Amino acid sequence: MYKYETHLHTSPVSSCASATVRESLQFYKDMGYDGVFITNHFIDGNINVDRSKPYEEKIEYYFSDYEEGVKIGKEIGIKVFCGVEQSYGGTDFLIYGLDKKRFLENPQIEHMRKSEELSFYMECGALVIQAHPFREASYIDHIRLFPRNIHGVEIINAQRTEFENKMAKIYAESYGLLEFAGSDNHSASKQTKLAGMCSAEPIIDEQDFVRRVKSGDMNIFELNRD
């Protein structure tokens, strides 16, 4: 069985991450994973960049951790895939299947309403997953759901409570949405609970991953390192 981390933050791009790209990749390599998706906070989220900079500069910086990860992954023997986590007032979405070129070609997304932006990604062929939809925190004013602008829901997020994940599964089942899982790892080996997606055959690339998730050819898994 081939295991993939689908929700990973790295330093320095994600301001909230404490582990570097190399630390994160070495951890997953040691854990026997076949690959990881680096899904740092995008330019609308908790990213470590000057927001007054031109859009193109922000995009180049955003993808710098992923590009470093590809090089390190080849060096140590683990596959690194591209992902994006977009934000809207504490409501987050995981985007798979779009590369840096596609983002550079579409600067208008920076000014779109979130529902329009998510629908645009879907039209571009991306996989759109609402991450931890029932997360509660002091900085989140209210829970927002976008069932008509996503493909699926993170029903297991290793950072969230059992109740929050249970509510996410009810949400997915009620709307007939794809069920998905990820660790939301910000600290590499310091995180004891992990979750992700696995398959009987290795993933070829991001588009292959998107196809497999949409067709139901991947399964959820959980790991507890306690």
Solvent accessible surface area in square Angstrom, and as a share of the most:
residue,aa,sasa,rsa
1,M,149,0.67
2,Y,78,0.30
3,K,45,0.19
4,Y,0,0.00
5,E,0,0.00
6,T,0,0.00
7,H,0,0.00
8,L,0,0.00
9,H,0,0.00
10,T,0,0.00
11,S,28,0.18
12,P,67,0.42
13,V,0,0.00
14,S,1,0.01
15,S,58,0.38
16,C,55,0.33
17,A,12,0.09
18,S,79,0.51
19,A,5,0.04
20,T,61,0.36
21,V,1,0.01
22,R,108,0.39
23,E,92,0.41
24,S,0,0.00
25,L,0,0.00
26,Q,71,0.31
27,F,14,0.06
28,Y,0,0.00
29,K,78,0.33
30,D,105,0.55
31,M,57,0.26
32,G,53,0.51
33,Y,9,0.03
34,D,35,0.18
35,G,0,0.00
36,V,0,0.00
37,F,0,0.00
38,I,3,0.02
39,T,0,0.00
40,N,3,0.01
41,H,18,0.08
42,F,3,0.01
43,I,10,0.05
44,D,53,0.28
45,G,8,0.08
46,N,71,0.36
47,I,10,0.05
48,N,82,0.42
49,V,27,0.16
50,D,78,0.40
51,R,126,0.46
52,S,98,0.63
53,K,90,0.38
54,P,76,0.48
55,Y,19,0.07
56,E,89,0.40
57,E,87,0.39
58,K,12,0.05
59,I,0,0.00
60,E,80,0.36
61,Y,59,0.22
62,Y,7,0.03
63,F,2,0.01
64,S,43,0.28
65,D,3,0.02
66,Y,50,0.19
67,E,65,0.29
68,E,76,0.34
69,G,0,0.00
70,V,42,0.24
71,K,147,0.62
72,I,8,0.04
73,G,2,0.02
74,K,166,0.70
75,E,115,0.52
76,I,35,0.18
77,G,46,0.45
78,I,8,0.04
79,K,86,0.36
80,V,19,0.11
81,F,10,0.04
82,C,7,0.04
83,G,3,0.03
84,V,2,0.01
85,E,0,0.00
86,Q,1,0.00
87,S,14,0.09
88,Y,100,0.38
89,G,50,0.48
90,G,17,0.17
91,T,10,0.06
92,D,4,0.02
93,F,0,0.00
94,L,0,0.00
95,I,2,0.01
96,Y,0,0.00
97,G,14,0.13
98,L,11,0.06
99,D,78,0.41
100,K,50,0.21
101,K,131,0.56
102,R,84,0.31
103,F,3,0.01
104,L,53,0.26
105,E,98,0.44
106,N,22,0.11
107,P,60,0.38
108,Q,80,0.35
109,I,4,0.02
110,E,66,0.30
111,H,157,0.70
112,M,55,0.24
113,R,169,0.62
114,K,22,0.09
115,S,29,0.19
116,E,90,0.40
117,E,6,0.03
118,L,0,0.00
119,S,34,0.22
120,F,41,0.17
121,Y,2,0.01
122,M,53,0.24
123,E,141,0.63
124,C,35,0.21
125,G,41,0.40
126,A,0,0.00
127,L,0,0.00
128,V,0,0.00
129,I,0,0.00
130,Q,0,0.00
131,A,1,0.01
132,H,9,0.04
133,P,9,0.05
134,F,28,0.12
135,R,28,0.10
136,E,106,0.48
137,A,37,0.29
138,S,125,0.81
139,Y,146,0.56
140,I,21,0.11
141,D,125,0.65
142,H,93,0.41
143,I,72,0.36
144,R,48,0.18
145,L,70,0.35
146,F,28,0.12
147,P,26,0.16
148,R,188,0.69
149,N,27,0.14
150,I,7,0.03
151,H,40,0.18
152,G,0,0.00
153,V,0,0.00
154,E,0,0.00
155,I,10,0.05
156,I,31,0.16
157,N,0,0.00
158,A,18,0.14
159,Q,80,0.35
160,R,61,0.22
161,T,77,0.44
162,E,153,0.69
163,F,123,0.51
164,E,12,0.05
165,N,25,0.13
166,K,125,0.53
167,M,54,0.24
168,A,1,0.01
169,K,79,0.33
170,I,81,0.41
171,Y,9,0.03
172,A,0,0.00
173,E,103,0.46
174,S,84,0.54
175,Y,96,0.36
176,G,69,0.67
177,L,26,0.13
178,L,49,0.24
179,E,60,0.27
180,F,0,0.00
181,A,0,0.00
182,G,0,0.00
183,S,0,0.00
184,D,8,0.04
185,N,0,0.00
186,H,36,0.16
187,S,27,0.17
188,A,5,0.04
189,S,63,0.40
190,K,162,0.69
191,Q,14,0.06
192,T,59,0.34
193,K,103,0.44
194,L,2,0.01
195,A,1,0.01
196,G,0,0.00
197,M,5,0.02
198,C,10,0.06
199,S,2,0.01
200,A,75,0.58
201,E,107,0.48
202,P,45,0.29
203,I,1,0.01
204,I,134,0.68
205,D,52,0.27
206,E,29,0.13
207,Q,86,0.38
208,D,11,0.06
209,F,0,0.00
210,V,9,0.05
211,R,142,0.52
212,R,40,0.14
213,V,7,0.04
214,K,81,0.34
215,S,74,0.48
216,G,54,0.52
217,D,91,0.47
218,M,13,0.06
219,N,86,0.44
220,I,52,0.27
221,F,26,0.11
222,E,113,0.51
223,L,61,0.30
224,N,96,0.49
225,R,93,0.34
226,D,136,0.70
